[in-house]
């Protein structure tokens, strides 16, 4: 279970996993969790405390018991797949810093041997990158220390000790593995092989990862520009017809 954190190459890793599931399954018996979203963010939201201030755009029902129950059913459907092992990547799980939240994750995946894999980035660089991401994606920064949009130096998002302790207390400390973002990039230029060497026995056999360097904020900006261009084309279409006549 790869839980992020945010701004540590998670989008690239998730895209790589989804694109290469057939090969991963064939060579390593490793299936990829198919979420409602490419980043399976519904999993973390369904286990978060209902009073958390989280980025839940397009999911206003995230704390509704019926919606959470539906997510639980979807998870069980995925876990029922006849595969040797499965990897789930969802950085929304890194929002869960409380023991009771990690306990919900544990209960949801009860009966399965779970290893938690988390990438940690220099807190200063992480918060700066997260701030840029929030601004570009239309969120306002907050002065509320409990908010996901609070990015000052004491932000709870950068309290990695709380995050690790929450999961270690429930899953066992030996089942929580950390990957250093800066070291991974220095060694490979990517977090993908650094993550995967904790998943498979020989990373020399994994599918090519060198072309997977995606930035979720850049992708959001590109999609927003595309949408604006589509709107403009619709507006000028009648003018084109008049001119052609």
Phi, psi and omega in degrees: 000105180271119187252019179099215013275182177297154175061036177229037178080018184293321180298317178298315181297316181295318178297316179299315179300310183296320181290334187247016181304315181304318180289320179296322180290320181292316187269333185234358184065029185250111175272161179246129179299129181258099183272174175293335176236155179304330179260010177048038185296342180296335182294311179294319181297323182289343181253354183284153172300139188291345180262007178289144176266100188237157175283104186237036179307132180071004177228060182295343183269012189303331181257014177279129183303323180294319179295318180296322178295321178296319177299318178300320178294321178296319178298316181296326176297318178294318182292340180278354178299141183277077181225152181296318181206167184214146174244132177242128178240117180206107181291346176297337178292342179282353173283348186270099183253357182258147182301319183294332177289315177297327178295323177296320177298314180301314181295323180296325182253025181302142181092357180239143176280116188242131170249131179267127181240122184227135177260130182244136182242153175314123187304321181296313180293321179299311182295324177295317179292320178295322177298314179298320179298315181298315182296315182294330182266010170092011177268146175270139176293152186237152173261004178276115183300343181269358185274151173293342183260014174268114189240017176290170190301336181262019181303139178296337180297333181263009176275076183297331180297321178295316181300309183294319180297322181299312181286322181294324180297324184268313185269345184099135186297328179291345181260012175243116184245132180251146175237131180275121185298313182295318180294321180297317180290327177292324183278317187242340189079011182195153176274346187301305180295328179294323176289315187290337178288351172265000184245318181241164185281334185218103183285350177292345182259359181283156179302157182303133182240357190294337183266001183261089176225080183257148177238119185297327179291318178297319179297320178297316179298318180296319179294323180292321177295320179297317180298318179297321179294321179297318178298316180299317179299322179293324182289323185270353181301315178298325179295319178299319180297317180297315181296322181292330178285000000 
